Each structure stands twice: as structure tokens, then as C-alpha cells.
Amino acid sequence: MIEILISASFWAAVLRIASPLIFATMGELICERAGVLNLGIEGIMVIGAFAGWMAVYLGLPLWGGVAVAFGAGALFGLLHGVLVVPFGLSQHVVGLGVTLLATATAYFAYRLALPQVTSPPKIVPFQVWEVPVLSKIPLLGPALFAQTPLTYAAFACAGLVAFVLYRTPLGLALRAAGENPAALEAQGVSVTGVRIGAVMVGSGLMAVGGSFLTLSAFSSFFFEMVNGRGWICIALVVFGAWRPGKAVLGALLFAGFDALQIRLQQTPMGAVVPYQLFLMLPYVFSILALVVMSRRAQVPAALMVPYTKGER
């Protein structure tokens, strides 16, 4: 265990595993701080993974694929936002519907575009970029400063979200939409516009988290690759008490457990203990941590509460 924890490869893997979770968690956090629970996150990550990969496969550069993924996610976010904000439909039902629709759209488009393909075509993904000088620092260098550009972008995204939420008028308006929408309307700001915009941007970030899997972690798209990461991100928002910094720590914690179980399977213990127990570890520890942290979490007051202009 000690050998695993002091190895640079372990901590490098933790950052890689956490990166798509950070993107998607920041997206979900933006939605929920504006008062909208987005259960479409799982499907939006799937469509982001497919759209980004297909765009690069058809000839766009890698960053172009990321942009296409963001746009695809924003479109599904627009659909979700229009249904739940002005129309006031159930956020749970609409979210699950968006997940099913986005997932089915990705799978259908894949079969339509590549009907005769038996194995997914590969692309050239983002390559590791070593930060000069810093990457040479023992232990920390290879772990922190020898990652793909999307990993650096994930942590930069978390910092940007925190800055916007707590240091800008836009962030104040977004938080007001999730806490006291009537007060926001009294200032002449459209609650509907803020909420729909937040869901679109948040969904775009979720899709970028999905595109990380095809453009950085792997080199192709295959079914079930998201594998429940979207649901984990919803739990991470609660774990982080709707604060970006704590949510990032939660993503790193889950990624650490995941990276640890992979390495434990390769030890002599892995020959004795059923591998299913190792696969359970990240989820069991995450549930325990969630139970402890959520007891002190304060839910945005207007989360999942429909708002109609003029109501008090």
C-alpha cells in the first residue's frame, strides 16, 4: 500500500481519472446553483464523448472536437432548460428523459455513421504535455505537470467557475436564481434567462467531461464508456456542499479510490480476493464520505422549485 501511495504513477492516474469528473461536476454544480437539478448528465456525457470523437474522426482538430462536444451538450441543455424552467415540468422526469434521448442519439448516430464497423476506429488523442522545469520535480513533477492539456483545462475550469460564482455579478445572479429568484427578478434580471443559460453552460461542461474519455483517456468511442460517471458527479456536488473547491476534492478522493483498486488487483491480494470487491471500493468509500459530508451541506433554497414571473 505504501509503495502504491508514494509512486508518481499513482498520483498521475488520480489526476487523469478525476479530470472528466471535474468537468461534469462543475457543470452540474452550475445547474444546481441556479436552481435546476440536471439528471441528464449521464446521457449528456455520452453524447459529448461521441460528438467530440466523431468530429475529430471526420477531420477537425482535437480542440475543435472539444468545442463540438460542448455545443452538443449545450443543445441538450437548452432542451432540458426549456422544459423545466418556463414550462415547469418535473426536473427528475425531464432529466432522465434527456439521459435516455442523448444516449440513444449517440448510439444511433454511431451505427448510422459506421454501419459496417465491428471495432471502433481510433483517433490520435491529446498527448502528454510536460511543463518545462516543473515536470522534473521528484514525485510531484511527473504526477502534476506531465498530463494532457485537457487535464490542465479541467482544473483551470474549476478555478474559473469558483471565480465567476463568488467574484462576479454574473455569479451573484446565478446564485440568486437558486436561492431567492424573486429577489433576482426584483433587480430586473430574468430568472428564466439565467436558469436556462446556466443549464446550457453546465451541460456543455458535462459534455466536455465526456469528450475527455474519447479525446484524452482513450482513442475511440465505445458503448458504456461513461459507465455511471454522471451519477457520481451528482453525488460529488452534494459532497462538495455546492462549492467548487470541495467538489474538486471529492472528485480527487473518488479518483484516488479508483486508482487504488486498480493497483490492488495487481498485487498478491488480487489473486485471492474477488476482483468485484476491488471494484466496489471507490463507491463504498464515496458513499461513506457522502453521508458524512452531506449532513452539514446546505441545499440551495430554490433548487427544483419552479418559478413563475410575478409570483411571490
N, C-alpha and C positions, 0 to 999 in steps of 0.2 A: 504493500500500500504506500509506504513512504517513497519507494523508488518511483512509483507512478506519479505521486504528487509533486515531486521535485524535478520532474522531467519537463523540458521546454515543449516537447511534442504534445504533452497532455494539455498544457495551457493554451497552446496554439489551437488545438482541437476544440477546446472550450469556446474560444472566440468565434471559430468558424460555425459551430453548432448554434451559438447564440445569435449570430447575425440575422438570419431570417426571422427569428423570434422577435428581435428588437424592432425591425421594420414593422412587422404586423402588430406588435403590441403598441407601438406608438400610434399606428393608425386606429386601432380600437380605442385607445385612450382619448384621442381627439374626438371620436364619435361620442363616447360616453360623457366626456366633459361638456359636450354641447347638448346632452340630454337624450341621445339616441343609442340604444343598445343594438349593435350590428352583429347579429348571429350569422350573417352571410360571409363571415371572414374565411371559413374553410373553403367554400367554393370560389371566393374571390382570389385566394392564394393559388388555387388550381388554375384558374383562367389566366392569372398573371404568369405562372410558370409556363403554361403553354404559349401564350401570346408572345412573351419575350423570346422564348426559344424559337418559335416559328419565324418571327421577324428576322432573327439572326440567320436562321437556316435559309431564308429567302434572299439574304444578301445585305441586310442592314448591319452596321457596326454594333458592337456589344452595348454601348451606351444608348444606341438607337433602340435596341431590344428592351432595355430598361424603361425607356420613355414610352414605348408601345405598351408594355405591361402596366405602367402607371395609368395610361389612358384607358386601357381595358377595365382596370379596376374602378376608375372614376366613373365610367359609364354605368357599371352595375351599382356603384354607389348612388348615382343620380336616380336610377330606378328605385332603389331602396328608399332614398330620401323622399322622393315624390310620394311614394305610397304611404309612408309612416308620418310625415310631417304635415303637409296640408290636408291629406285625407284622413289622417289619424288612425290608420289600420294597426292591428296588433304587431308590435315590433318583433315579437317572438315568431309569429307565423310568417311574416314577410321575410325575416332573416333566414329562416330555414328554407323558405321557397327560393330565395336568392342563391343559397348554397347549392340546392339541387339544380337550379337552372344554370348557374355558372359551371358547375362540374359537368353536367350533361352537354353543355355547349362546347366545352373544351374537348371532351371525348368524341363528340360528333364531328367537330371540325378536324380533329386528328385523323379520324377514319376517312373523312371526305377528302382531305388533302393527300393522305398517304394510304390509299386503299390496299395496295399490294405489298406493303412493307410488313415484314414479320418481326424485325427488331428495330428499335428507334434509331434513326440516323443521328450521328454525332456532329457537334459543332466544336469550334475551338473556344473554350471558355476563358474567362478572366484568368490571367496568370498572377502568381505571387509577385508583389512589388515590395522589395526590401528598402526600407527607409535608410538612406546613407547614414553611416556612423551609428545611429541608434540601434540598428539591427545587429550590430556586433557586440552589444552589451551581453555578458553571460546570462543565461537563463531567460531574462526578461526580453532581450533583443529578438531572438527567434520567435518568441511567443507573441509579443505585442507589435513588433514592427516588421514582420515578414508575412503579411497577409495579402489577400486580393483587394483591389480597390473598393469592392462593394462592402467588405467588412469595415474598412475605414469609414465608408459612407454611412453605414448603419449607426456607428457611434456618433458621427457628426450629426446625423438626423435626430438622434435623441437629444443632443445638446441644443439643436435648433428648436425643437419642439418645446423644450423647457424654457428657452429664452422667449419664444413667442408667447407662451402661455402666461408667463409671470412678469414680462418686461415690456409688453407692447399693448396698445389699445385694442388690437385685434384679439389678443389673448384674453383680455378683460371681457370683451364682448362674448367670446366663446364660452368662458366660464360662467358668465351671467346667464347665457342661454340654458345652461344645465343646472343652475342654482335658483335663479329668480327671473324667468323670462318676462314677467310683467314689468319689472324694473328696466329691463333692456328695451322693451317696447316704449316705455315712457321717455327714453332718451332719443326716440326717433329712429331706432335701428330695427330692421326687420328680423324677427326671431326666425321666421321661415327661411329667409335667405342665409342666415348664419348657420342654422342647423343643416340645411341641405349642402351648403358649401363645406361644412366640417365633415359630413358623411362622404362627400366626393373625394376630398383630400385624404381622409383617413382610409377609404377603400383603395385609393391609388397606392398608398404606402403598403397596405396589405398585399396588393398585387406585386409590388416590388419585392416584398419578402418572399413571395412565391417564385419570382423570377430568379432570386438568388440561388435557388436549388438547381435550376437548369443552366444558368449562365456563369455560376461560380463554383458551386459544390460539385455538380455533375456536369456532363456534357450533352445530355439528351433528356427528352421528356418521356416519362412512363407513367402509367396509371398508378394511383395510390401513392405517389411520391410525397405528397404533403403529409399524409399519414397522421392526421389528427393534430398537427401543429397549431391550426387555427383555434381549436378549443383550448389548447394550452395557453395561448395568448390571452384569451378572455380571462382565464384564471390569473394570469400574471398581472393584468390590470388591477384586479381585486387585491392581489398580493402586494402590489405597489401602492395601494391606497390612492389610486388615481393620480400618482405623482411620477413623472418620467424617470427620475433618478432611481427611485426604489423599484420601479418596474424593470429597469435595466439590470439591477442587482438580482431580481428574481429570474430574469432570463439567463443570466450567468450561472445562477445556482442550479437551475434545471439543466443547462448545458453541461455543467460540471458533473452532475449525477449521471447524465447520459454518456459523457466521455469516459467516466469511471467504469460504468458497467461494461462498456465495450472492451476495455483493457482487462477487467477482472475475468472475462470469459477466456482470455488468452493465458491466464495463469494456471497453475496446477489445480486451483479451486474449480476452474471451469470444466475440468474433466470429471468432477464429482457432483457438482451442483447443477441441476437442470437449468438450461440457458433461459428458460422462461422467468425464473426468479430474478436473474440479472436484468431482463427487460422490464420487470416491474419496478426496479429500484427508483428510477427517476420520477415515476408517477407517485409512488408511495411517499417518498420524501417530499415531493412537491405538495401533495395533499396535506401532509402534516404541517409543512411550513405555511400553507394557505390558511389552515384552520387557526394557527397561532396568530398570524398577521391580520386576518380579516376581522378578528374580534375588536380591533381598535380602528378599523377603517371607517371613514365617513363617506357614505354614498352621496354623490351629487343629488341635491334635493329634488330636482325636476327630472331625474333620469327615468325614462319610459313614461313620462307624463305628457300626454298630448296637450298642445297649447293652441288656442284659437284667438286670433287678434281681437282685442277689446274685452276679453274675459278677465275677471279679477277673482 
